[in-house]
Amino acid sequence: GAVVSQHPSRVICKSGTSVKIECRSLDFQATTMFWYRQFPKQSLMLMATSNEGSKATYEQGVEKDKFLINHASLTLSTLTVTSAHPEDSSFYICSAAWGYANYGYTFGSGTRLTVV
Amino acid sequence: GESVGLHLPTLSVQEGDNSIINCAYSNSASDYFIWYKQESGKGPQFIIDIRSNMDKRQGQRVTVLLNKTVKHLSLQIAATQPGDSAVYFCAETENQAGTALIFGKGTTLSVSS
């Protein structure tokens, strides 16, 4: 149980275009989802926390107008990288919290974004 | 905000040895800790977790130790196998609604046969 599906797994886009990454909870309702970014040989850095039906909370230094997060339903959150540039090339990973009182966390398989 | 760190970036062991990976955390309010394994190009894979009301927890070939006094966490892997080669992260959270996991820097474990 508690499976998160993330798509696409890899995407290459041209500089200046936008890319959407989807994160779906398959067998549970995720009231809270998290988006992380991971550069090569580095750790996962939290970008934002999204709650269903409300605006996402972004970490310091993450541009909310560039990384648009939508959490319109309890099973789907999307991250759109707008006007992508080569420096946005990274591994993006979503996560969802599940349970009550003692929360569990499950992760998507990640999306490798390459901006050329 | 506060973050979780790791003492060593790499650890090389021989197959069959026991491995110990360490982690120091700084948020005294954290009460839930998880160790993850990450292989290249994949998302984090849950290994074992521990809550702050415990100081030791065992799984299959893995043991997590928590020392709240010095804010230290360790992962012990018994009889390390080549398939254990990966990057290992500790993560911590206050485990309240809407609170994210914060990850440490990671330790790369290399197992040679």
HADDOCK unambig.tbl for C-alpha pairs under 7 A between the chains (distance, minus, plus):
assign (segid A and resid 32 and name CA) (segid B and resid 98 and name CA) 5.84 0.50 0.50
assign (segid A and resid 34 and name CA) (segid B and resid 100 and name CA) 6.80 0.50 0.50
assign (segid A and resid 42 and name CA) (segid B and resid 105 and name CA) 6.55 0.50 0.50
assign (segid A and resid 43 and name CA) (segid B and resid 103 and name CA) 6.63 0.50 0.50
assign (segid A and resid 43 and name CA) (segid B and resid 104 and name CA) 6.58 0.50 0.50
assign (segid A and resid 43 and name CA) (segid B and resid 105 and name CA) 5.01 0.50 0.50
assign (segid A and resid 43 and name CA) (segid B and resid 106 and name CA) 6.22 0.50 0.50
assign (segid A and resid 44 and name CA) (segid B and resid 103 and name CA) 6.12 0.50 0.50
assign (segid A and resid 93 and name CA) (segid B and resid 43 and name CA) 6.74 0.50 0.50
assign (segid A and resid 102 and name CA) (segid B and resid 95 and name CA) 6.62 0.50 0.50
assign (segid A and resid 103 and name CA) (segid B and resid 95 and name CA) 6.13 0.50 0.50
assign (segid A and resid 107 and name CA) (segid B and resid 43 and name CA) 6.40 0.50 0.50
assign (segid A and resid 107 and name CA) (segid B and resid 44 and name CA) 6.55 0.50 0.50
assign (segid A and resid 108 and name CA) (segid B and resid 43 and name CA) 6.02 0.50 0.50
assign (segid A and resid 109 and name CA) (segid B and resid 42 and name CA) 5.37 0.50 0.50
assign (segid A and resid 109 and name CA) (segid B and resid 43 and name CA) 4.29 0.50 0.50
assign (segid A and resid 110 and name CA) (segid B and resid 42 and name CA) 6.17 0.50 0.50
assign (segid A and resid 110 and name CA) (segid B and resid 43 and name CA) 5.37 0.50 0.50
